[in-house]
Amino acid sequence: MLKVLSYQVSDSIDIKSFRASFKEDIYHSDADELFYNTGQETLVYVFKYGVVCFLNYTERETHSYLEKITPFCKNLFDPKLSEEFEVDTNSRENKFGYNKIEIINSDIETLRLIMLNVSQSVALDYYSEQTNRLQEETSYHIQNLERKGRLDISGTNLKKFIGKTLNLKNRISENLYIFDSPPEAWENENLNKIDLELKRTFDLQERFRDIREGLEIVKENLELFKDLLQYRNSTFLEWIIIILVFLEVLNLLIDKFFK
């Protein structure tokens, strides 16, 4: 029995710099990920979106590796989100369970595919958590709007909020290829079947859609807030103009009266 353990350690990992520092045992690498074959049935998968996945590592070995990758992380998390998955390599047929998979063939590409899906699952947990926070903050301002009839947020803070939402949305789109099977699965029917079943097991596509829809709702509400603030600022400017015109007329009347 092999154990897969995936951690969301930070917002992102500098893949290019990490690869330059740790070149040994690289099995696969590109701009988004590094896959290391570190020994007999021990593997490490590093993703630029802040996830590190281990296969068959002890707790001590995992801790040591995470310390090694820490200098290359942006916005380190504590505590870290994690997900565990078991792999039985002595099965007569491929079977998929809630937190376990039984496979016939335990070649490195199959194990890599399993680690990829576990890593995407823990990343979705993180993005879901971030989306929920944005929705809660938006809901707070909507409730204030309902109670008081006005927004308790400045134009600058609203712009920051919009930027945070768009940044999260872009990161999800750039980093998670939930609907695409990896290239290796396109050419191998067995890998493709395993990939599709793992996506169903982790409910990746449905969770991805929920996050995307949640961010769209937040974005729509923020657009409404922006329109309300623009209207408020426009009204404020109109009153300033009215007051200035009134003062000018009053000044003319006073001059005429004293003359």
Phi, psi and omega per residue, in radians:
M1 nan 2.211 3.100
L2 -1.840 2.612 -3.139
K3 -2.040 2.249 3.028
V4 -1.793 2.242 3.109
L5 -2.294 2.102 -3.072
S6 -2.026 2.376 -3.121
Y7 -2.130 2.376 2.896
Q8 -1.607 1.780 -2.983
V9 -1.655 -0.395 -3.070
S10 -2.859 3.101 3.060
D11 -1.141 -0.676 -3.127
S12 -2.785 2.848 3.089
I13 -2.233 2.364 3.119
D14 -1.354 1.585 -3.060
I15 -1.073 -0.766 -3.084
K16 -1.062 -0.803 -3.121
S17 -1.221 -0.674 3.141
F18 -1.133 -0.740 3.126
R19 -1.092 -0.687 3.133
A20 -1.109 -0.545 -3.112
S21 -1.519 -0.477 -3.084
F22 -2.292 1.500 -3.059
K23 -1.591 -0.353 -3.047
E24 -1.222 2.566 3.032
D25 1.187 0.256 3.128
I26 -1.252 2.165 3.092
Y27 -1.693 -0.635 3.137
H28 -2.624 2.494 3.083
S29 -2.674 2.576 2.955
D30 -2.674 -2.916 -3.057
A31 -1.198 -0.325 -3.039
D32 -1.863 -0.362 -3.000
E33 -2.710 2.731 3.065
L34 -2.283 2.328 -3.132
F35 -2.170 2.074 -3.068
Y36 -1.927 2.316 2.985
N37 -1.736 1.663 -2.940
T38 -1.639 0.004 3.125
G39 2.882 -2.926 -3.140
Q40 -1.223 1.871 -3.125
E41 1.018 0.575 2.987
T42 -2.188 2.130 -3.045
L43 -2.323 2.665 3.054
V44 -2.336 2.346 3.137
Y45 -2.143 2.146 -3.105
V46 -2.035 2.267 -3.098
F47 -2.076 2.548 -3.092
K48 -1.169 -0.380 3.136
Y49 -1.464 0.380 2.940
G50 1.612 0.256 -3.104
V51 -1.918 2.414 3.022
V52 -2.201 2.240 -3.064
C53 -2.099 2.369 -3.103
F54 -2.093 2.496 3.015
L55 -2.094 2.126 3.030
N56 1.133 0.570 3.081
Y57 -1.698 2.520 3.022
T58 -1.347 2.898 3.138
E59 -1.069 -0.694 3.133
R60 -1.153 -0.760 3.129
E61 -1.123 -0.684 3.108
T62 -1.089 -0.824 -3.137
H63 -1.062 -0.737 3.141
S64 -1.097 -0.730 -3.121
Y65 -1.207 -0.685 3.123
L66 -1.132 -0.613 3.068
E67 -1.135 -0.634 -3.131
K68 -1.171 -0.585 -3.068
I69 -1.570 -0.212 -3.073
T70 -0.933 -0.777 -3.115
P71 -1.081 -0.266 -3.097
F72 -1.765 0.128 -3.094
C73 -1.727 2.527 3.056
K74 -1.891 2.198 -3.127
N75 1.043 1.228 -3.104
L76 -1.130 2.450 -3.113
F77 -1.721 2.508 3.005
D78 -2.670 1.943 0.093
P79 -1.380 2.896 -3.130
K80 -1.629 2.477 2.982
L81 -1.279 2.516 -3.124
S82 -2.559 2.798 3.071
E83 -2.535 2.396 -3.102
E84 -2.035 2.510 -3.104
F85 -2.577 2.424 -3.120
E86 -1.821 2.541 -3.135
V87 -2.203 2.025 3.061
D88 -1.690 2.037 -3.057
T89 -1.707 0.162 -3.093
N90 -2.007 0.661 -3.089
S91 -1.706 2.681 3.082
R92 -1.500 -0.265 3.092
E93 -2.641 2.790 3.125
N94 -1.344 2.185 3.123
K95 -2.289 2.519 -3.071
F96 -2.155 2.191 3.109
G97 -2.086 -3.042 -3.070
Y98 -1.077 -0.835 3.134
N99 -2.322 0.542 -3.091
K100 -2.705 2.550 3.041
I101 -2.254 2.426 3.037
E102 -1.946 2.188 -3.064
I103 -2.235 2.657 3.100
I104 -1.396 -0.856 -3.036
N105 -1.887 2.082 -3.108
S106 -1.866 0.737 3.099
D107 -1.219 2.919 -2.995
I108 -1.119 -0.581 3.136
E109 -1.215 -0.633 3.080
T110 -1.150 -0.774 3.124
L111 -1.135 -0.672 3.098
R112 -1.097 -0.714 3.135
L113 -1.111 -0.703 3.101
I114 -1.102 -0.799 -3.136
M115 -1.105 -0.637 3.104
L116 -1.065 -0.825 -3.112
N117 -1.184 -0.661 3.081
V118 -1.124 -0.693 -3.140
S119 -1.163 -0.708 3.098
Q120 -1.152 -0.562 3.117
S121 -1.145 -0.800 3.141
V122 -1.205 -0.577 3.072
A123 -1.132 -0.677 3.099
L124 -1.132 -0.611 3.059
D125 -1.038 -0.758 -3.135
Y126 -1.147 -0.839 -3.123
Y127 -1.155 -0.581 3.078
S128 -1.135 -0.715 3.109
E129 -1.095 -0.759 3.124
Q130 -1.128 -0.709 3.129
T131 -1.127 -0.731 3.122
N132 -1.068 -0.671 3.115
R133 -1.121 -0.739 3.103
L134 -1.102 -0.708 3.132
Q135 -1.143 -0.679 3.121
E136 -1.140 -0.727 3.123
E137 -1.152 -0.719 3.098
T138 -1.105 -0.746 3.140
S139 -1.063 -0.653 3.118
Y140 -1.049 -0.790 -3.135
H141 -1.215 -0.587 3.097
I142 -1.157 -0.706 3.112
Q143 -1.134 -0.681 3.065
N144 -1.100 -0.697 3.124
L145 -1.106 -0.694 3.134
E146 -1.176 -0.719 -3.078
R147 -1.340 -0.762 -2.983
K148 -1.811 -0.276 -3.116
G149 1.336 0.263 3.114
R150 -2.670 2.848 -3.140
L151 -1.622 2.352 3.070
D152 -1.759 1.014 3.138
I153 -2.602 2.390 -3.124
S154 -1.417 2.873 3.124
G155 -1.080 -0.670 -3.137
T156 -1.145 -0.805 3.139
N157 -1.143 -0.603 3.097
L158 -1.136 -0.718 3.109
K159 -1.093 -0.701 3.096
K160 -1.112 -0.707 3.131
F161 -1.108 -0.781 3.105
I162 -1.089 -0.744 3.121
G163 -1.080 -0.709 3.119
K164 -1.107 -0.719 3.132
T165 -1.140 -0.834 -3.129
L166 -1.150 -0.622 3.130
N167 -1.126 -0.778 3.117
L168 -1.120 -0.742 3.126
K169 -1.067 -0.750 -3.141
N170 -1.170 -0.691 3.139
R171 -1.103 -0.694 3.128
I172 -1.132 -0.800 -3.118
S173 -1.105 -0.669 -3.085
E174 -1.329 -0.638 -2.928
N175 -1.689 -0.512 -3.035
L176 -1.884 2.029 3.136
Y177 -1.798 1.080 -3.031
I178 -1.095 -0.688 -3.020
F179 -1.528 -0.092 -3.118
D180 -1.914 2.272 3.011
S181 -1.330 2.594 3.092
P182 -1.095 2.694 -3.081
P183 -0.925 -0.617 -3.116
E184 -1.089 -0.543 -3.112
A185 -1.330 -0.389 -3.134
W186 -1.153 -0.550 -3.040
E187 -1.732 -0.032 -3.081
N188 -2.286 1.990 -3.069
E189 -1.090 -0.697 -3.134
N190 -1.131 -0.777 3.110
L191 -1.101 -0.677 3.139
N192 -1.106 -0.725 3.110
K193 -1.124 -0.748 3.130
I194 -1.104 -0.739 3.134
D195 -1.060 -0.803 -3.134
L196 -1.125 -0.717 3.139
E197 -1.182 -0.667 3.100
L198 -1.139 -0.688 3.084
K199 -1.067 -0.667 3.085
R200 -1.226 -0.712 -3.133
T201 -1.040 -0.790 -3.125
F202 -1.531 -0.047 3.131
D203 0.966 0.712 -3.017
L204 -1.123 -0.783 -3.057
Q205 -1.164 -0.727 3.135
E206 -1.156 -0.727 3.119
R207 -1.138 -0.689 3.100
F208 -1.084 -0.770 3.126
R209 -1.111 -0.707 3.133
D210 -1.065 -0.741 3.124
I211 -1.124 -0.820 -3.112
R212 -1.094 -0.729 3.120
E213 -1.164 -0.676 3.107
G214 -1.079 -0.724 3.118
L215 -1.187 -0.592 3.095
E216 -1.138 -0.708 3.115
I217 -1.111 -0.779 3.108
V218 -1.047 -0.784 -3.127
K219 -1.066 -0.739 3.121
E220 -1.100 -0.740 3.118
N221 -1.121 -0.687 3.131
L222 -1.162 -0.602 3.068
E223 -1.111 -0.699 3.080
L224 -1.107 -0.782 3.106
F225 -1.019 -0.732 -3.128
K226 -1.086 -0.731 3.122
D227 -1.125 -0.701 3.128
L228 -1.133 -0.708 3.128
L229 -1.177 -0.670 3.096
Q230 -1.115 -0.699 3.097
Y231 -1.127 -0.726 3.136
R232 -1.094 -0.771 3.139
N233 -1.163 -0.653 3.120
S234 -1.131 -0.754 3.113
T235 -1.100 -0.720 3.125
F236 -1.066 -0.755 3.120
L237 -1.133 -0.666 3.109
E238 -1.078 -0.734 3.125
W239 -1.149 -0.655 3.091
I240 -1.069 -0.770 3.135
I241 -1.100 -0.760 3.131
I242 -1.064 -0.755 -3.131
I243 -1.141 -0.724 3.129
L244 -1.116 -0.723 3.110
V245 -1.116 -0.746 3.127
F246 -1.066 -0.772 3.141
L247 -1.119 -0.656 3.125
E248 -1.145 -0.756 3.106
V249 -1.121 -0.748 3.130
L250 -1.076 -0.706 3.120
N251 -1.101 -0.694 3.110
L252 -1.136 -0.723 3.141
L253 -1.157 -0.672 3.137
I254 -1.153 -0.770 3.114
D255 -1.049 -0.729 -3.119
K256 -1.200 -0.669 -3.112
F257 -1.160 -0.788 -3.108
F258 -1.253 -0.503 3.100
K259 -1.280 nan nan
